[in-house]
Amino acid sequence: MRVDKNLKAVFFGSIGTVAETSEIQRRSYNLAFNRLNIDCYWNVANYCEMLKVPGGKDRIRNFTIPNISEGDVDKIHNLKEEIYAELIEQEDVSRIEFVEVFHHSKASDIKVGLITTTSEKNINSLSKALEDKVNFNDFDIITTSKDCTNPKPNPEIYQNALRKIGVSPNEAIAIEDTQVNLGASLSANINSILYPGEYSNYSREVKPSFNLMEKIFQI
């Protein structure tokens, strides 16, 4: 095993890097629209395009109905999260590379973080869904939307995470699932890997990686 001796932290940058949840998220939104009698439906093609915009509430504002009120945005988002919490428990959504890197890092005394700007409710749902693969209490840091003012691709959330665990940018690796989110870790001067999910879009100029163990640990 050849591990960079300077590597002190591995950051998984979104829930999409630890679990394949995009389809469940899409279905949850559509069920919420239906239950609230909102004339909107997100198909797969449109949802893939929407993933270029970080943040569920921003997607609701931009891709539902014209002039939607903030009250309705909150109502849709809250119901979507309730539905999502129910659906995610019914399927195995874990990404195997995440599970392998997580356990290998912990065994190697390398800190592991989940550096997201999602809600605490989403984190709790994911933790429960993956409890047979990973104990979320073993993360050295987990961030949510409460931990930053500016969403990705602003680097604020990564800068805060580095400061909290006492690691410099050149001692960390970040893994992101979309090109937009990748911009946040790169702007924080962290060596970064694009590990796209099923619905992730990225340009030909970006080289993704699907074998994280080899990419990070050369094994």
N, C-alpha and C positions, 0 to 999 in steps of 0.2 A: 504494500500500500504506500502510495506517495501522496502525502497531503502537504500543501503549502504550509510551512511552519508558521507563517504569519496569519493564517486563517483563524479567526477567533469567533466569527458569527456567520450563520447562514440565515438569511431573511427570506421567508416566503411572503410574497408581496400582495397576495389577494386570496380570497377564498377559492378562486378558480385554479390556483396552483396546488391546492391540497385536495380538492374534490371537484368532480365534473358536475357542476350544478346548473349550467346555463339553461338546459332544457326544462329542468324543474322550475327554475326562476320564470322562464317564459310562460309555462303552463299556469303558474301561480298568478301572474299578472292577468292572464286571460280569464281565469276563474274569478278573480276579483272584479274585473270589468263586468263580467256577466252578472254576478251577484248584486252589483251596485247599479245595474241597468245603464251602464255607460257604453255607448255605441262605438266600440273600439275592439280590434283584434290584432295581435302581433303575430305574424307568421314567422317561419324560421329565417327566411331571407331578410326580412326587415329587421328582425331582432339581431342578427349578425351585424348589420350596419349600425344598429343602436349601441352595440357594445363599444363602439369607438368613443362614446360619451360616458365617462365614469359617473357613477352615482345613479341609483334607482329613481330618486325624486326628480332629478334633471331629465331623465328619460320620460317620466310621466308628463312633465311640463312641456317637453318638446315634441312628443310623439303620440299624444292622445287626442284631445279635442281642443279647438281654439279657445284661448282666453280662460283656461281652466283655473279655478280659484285655488288658493293655497290650502283652504280647508278640504277641498276635494282631493288635492294631491296627497295630503296627510291621510285622508280616509282610505284612499286606494292603497297607499304604501303600507299602512298598518294592517289592512285586511290581507294584502299579498303576503306579508311576513307570517301571519297566522296560518295561511294555507301552506306556505313554503315549509313551515315547521312540521306540519302534518305529513306532507309528501316526502320530505327528505328522509324520514325514518323508515320509509317503505322500500328503499332501494340502497344498494351498495354503491356509493358515489365516490369512494376514496380513489385517489390517483396513486398507483403503486410506487411510482418513483418518489413521491413525497414521503410515503411511509418508510421506504428504505433509507432515504437521506436523513430523515428525522432521527431514526434510531441509530444510524451510524454516527451522526454528529454528536448525539448525546453520549454514546459510548466512547467518543474521542475527545470528550470535554470541550466540545465546540458549542457555543450558545446558539439557540434556535429561536427565531422570532416569527410572528405572524403580523406583518405590517400592513394592515388594511385600514380603509376608511369606511367600512361597513358598520352596521348597527350592532350594538351589544346583543340584541335579540337574535340576529343572524349568527353571531359567534356561538351563542348558547345552543342554538338548533344544530349547528354543525358539530359542535363538541359532542352532543348526545348521539348524533348519527355515526360518528367515527370512534366512539368510545371503545370499541373492541379492537381498534387498530392503533390508536394513539390516545394517551392521556393528556388533555389540553393543559392540565396543571403542570406538565413538564416543560411547556414553553417557557423560555426565559423572559419573553415579553410578548404581549398581544395588544395591539392598538385597535381603536375603533374611531368612529367619526368624532367622538368627543376629544380626541387627542390632537386635533389640528384645526386650524381656521381655514386653510386653503386646501382644496381637494387635489388629488393627483391630476395632471402631471406636475404640479408644484412639488418640490422636494421636501417641504416642511415636515411631513410625517416621518420620512427617513432620517432627517436631521435630528428630530426629537428622539427617535429610537436609538440612534447612535449615542446620543448624549446620555440617555437613561441607562444604557448598559455599559457605558464606558469603553466603547470601541471606536476606532478611527475608520474612515471610509476604506482605506487600503487594507484593513484587516477583516473586511466583510465581503460576502457575495450576496447579491439579491436575485431572486427568481420571480419573474412576472409573467402573466399569461396574456397580456395584450401590449401592443406597441405603444399605446398611449400611456399606460401605467409604467412601462419600461422607461419612459422619459423621466419619471420622477426619481427613480433610483440612479439613473445616469447623471441627472442634474445634481444629485447629492455626491457625485464622484465615487460611486460604488461600482465595482466590477459586477456586471449584470448579465443574466441569462434570460432569453425569451423561451418560455415553456408553454406554448399555446394550447388552449383547450379546443374542443370540437367546434366551437362557434367563433373562435378568435380569428380576426383578420390581421394580416401583416404584409408589408411590402416585400418585394423581391430582394431589396437591399439588406434586409435583416435576416440573419442566419439563426433559425431556431434550434433548440436542442431538445431531444426527447429521451436521452440517456443521461440523467443528472448524475448518477453515481460515477460514470466515466468522466463526465465534464468537470465535476468538482473534485473528485478524489482520485481520478485516473485508475479506477479499478473496475 
